[in-house]
Structure formats: C-alpha cells, structure tokens
Amino acid sequence: MDSQVWHKTKEYRGFQSFLVLERGLSDNTREAYLRDVGRFMDYLEDEGVKVTDVSLETLHRYSFALVDVGISTRSVARMHSALRSFFRFLCLDGYIANDPTELLESPKIGKHLPEVLTTEEIDTIIGAINLSQPFGQRDRAIIEMLYSCGLRVSELCQLHLSDLYLDEGFLRIVGKGSKERLVPISPRAVKELELWFYDRNLITPKPGEEDFVFLSHRRSQHLSRITVFHNIKQYVEAAGVHKVISPHTFRHSFATHLLEGGANLRAIQAMLGHENIGTTEIYTHIDRSFLKRQVLEFFPRNQKG
C-alpha cells in the first residue's frame, strides 16, 4: 500500500487518534508507529492478505522477512510494539474479533547487534581515503557500491564490466547459488565508478582478468575479499569511526536505510538477492522500473536536503 493511500484510510486516522488519546506516546514514537504499520500494510498488500485476515503465522512471516534483509532485532522489536498497538486498536474498535499479536514474541535484544552506519559516517569513511594513492578512487567506488547497491563483498569482487548497464542504471549481479538479479545503481555510485575507470585504463590486466571491474594495481588482477576487508578496516580507523565494521556493514546499512525511508520490503529482498527470483522472472515478478523508483525515492543518497 502506497504511504499516501495508507494516510487516507479510516484505519490510519483511527489509529492515530488511538495513539494520542489512549497511549499518550511522544510525537516521535507516534510517527514511528504509524510508519511501521504503514510498512506492514504495504507487505500485506504484496502478499494479498487483508488486515482482517492477519494471523500469527502472517506476523511470523513478516518478521522473518525483516530479519532476512538484515534489520536489527531492536528495530524488529519496535515494529512488533507498533503492530501490537495497531491490532489492539482494531479489536477495541470492532474491526477484528481476535488480536493476532497476543502470542507474538519479540526477538530478544542482545548486546551484539549488527552495526548500522549513518550516511554521515559513511561519508566520513569515504573521505578518509587518500585520492593521491593510485588505488584511492578505486576504493571510493568500492565503498560507495557496497553501500548504494547493497552488494556482498564476493559479488563486488566478481563484478564484470559486461555486468554494468550504467545508461539504464542497473547492475547484473551473480549471487549465491549462481542466481542472477538486477540491482539499481545510484547516480553517485555511477559517478564514483566512472572516475575509477580513468585509473583503471592505466592498468594492463593479466590474461583472463580483462573483464573484472575492480583490479589490483600491483597484481593486475581482480581484488580478493581479504584485500577489501583489510582496506576498509584501515579507512574506518583513519576516519575515527568507533564501530565494528566489515564490508557486510555497508550492505546491512543499505537495507536498513531503505526500509526506514519507506521502501517496499519485497523490493529490498529482491535487490539483496534474498528472494528466489531468476533473471527471466525479474521482469514479471518485480518490474525493473519499480526497483529503480524505490532506490531513487527512498535511499538517503538520492534525497534532496
């Protein structure tokens, strides 16, 4: 359900009044609850489930989908609180007879939560890269693509020039199990990549390495995962960002920022390669233009200040 549609429903208006009059929540918490329920309504529409038919199993599937794209247990627990309030309201107002959240258990919040970087922290890390070094622009492009495209480090290292469709704004990614998917690439990531190509053209790749996007200046062959891990660790330390960060942190931040911005959960799953979508199904299951709109509209990199 489009956020504008959700805002116009009587359920939205009633739930909004319920949060103000019955719960007495702060403005920020109230807005967060309304956004969280809006995302859930969007999920229900994708699944073809009416809100009056929601069961505990439906809630579990939704929770698993959130965890699947890397949303932290703390965020999932908050979303569960929002859904409990929403279904309590629906019961009290006679929309439903039974509350499906009564037996819903929220995930236990442990001490070691996945790290999420802010856009400011990501910019600080990128800013710590020394562009006077021959690999400087390459590593700027790497971090921007890990974040802006939500790539696994293995997918990034195996990325080929023939996988780039920059004019159309997409990458073809070969993920786990050799499954292919199309991933939108943001204008900023395209710019960083094109700047890297100026330096890449000065390298003569070894035979068989000509089609890889990211090359080592010293070895003239594609980068290893270990090299990317090592370089990112150095940039994080130089930036003074005190979080435990790996290449996967940028992928996790990509998913979190999209979801928090209001993007469609199924679209996020498709972009991360968490749905079983073959290349021939991408065009019918989730339209490419829809995926692109999700990134352009809801990703922080593309929002005007």
C-alpha positions, 0 to 999 in steps of 0.5 A: 500500500502506497504511504499516501493511500495508507494516510487516507484510510479510516484505519490510519486516522483511527489509529492515530487518534488511538495513539494520542488519546489512549497511549499518550506516546511522544510525537516521535514514537507516534510517527514511528508507529504509524510508519511501521504499520504503514510498512506492514500494510504495504507487505500485506498488500504484496502478499494479498492478505487483508488486515482482517485476515492477519494471523500469527503465522502472517506476523511470523512471516513478516518478521522473518522477512525483516530479519532476512534483509538484515534489520536489527532485532531492536528495530524488529522489536519496535515494529512488533510494539507498533503492530501490537498497538495497531491490532489492539486498536482494531479489536477495541474498535470492532474491526477484528474479533481476535488480536493476532499479536497476543502470542507474538514474541519479540526477538530478544535484544542482545548486546551484539547487534549488527552495526548500522552506519549513518550516511554521515559516517559513511561519508566520513569513511569515504573521505578518509581515503587518500585520492593521491594513492593510485588505488584511492578512487578505486576504493571510493567506488568500492565503498560507495557500491557496497553501500548504494547497491547493497552488494556482498563483498564476493559479488563486488569482487566478481563484478564484470564490466559486461555486468554494468548497464550504467545508461539504464542504471542497473547492475547484473549481479551473480549471487549465491547459488549462481542466481542472477538479479538486477540491482539499481545503481545510484547516480553517485555510485555511477559517478564514483565508478566512472572516475575509477575507470580513468585509473583503471585504463592505466592498468594492463590486466593479466590474461583472463582478468580483462573483464573484472571491474575492480583490479589490483594495481600491483597484481593486475588482477581482480581484488580478493575479499581479504584485500577489501576487508583489510582496506576498509578496516584501515579507512574506518580507523583513519576516519575515527569511526568507533564501530565494528565494521566489515564490508557486510556493514555497508550492505546491512546499512543499505537495507536498513536505510531503505526500509526506514525511508519507506521502501517496499520490503519485497523490493529490498529482498529482491535487490539483496538477492534474498528472494528466489527470483531468476533473471527471466522472472525479474521482469514479471515478478518485480518490474525493473522500473519499480526497483529503480523508483524505490532506490531513487525515492527512498535511499538517503543518497538520492534525497534532496536536503 
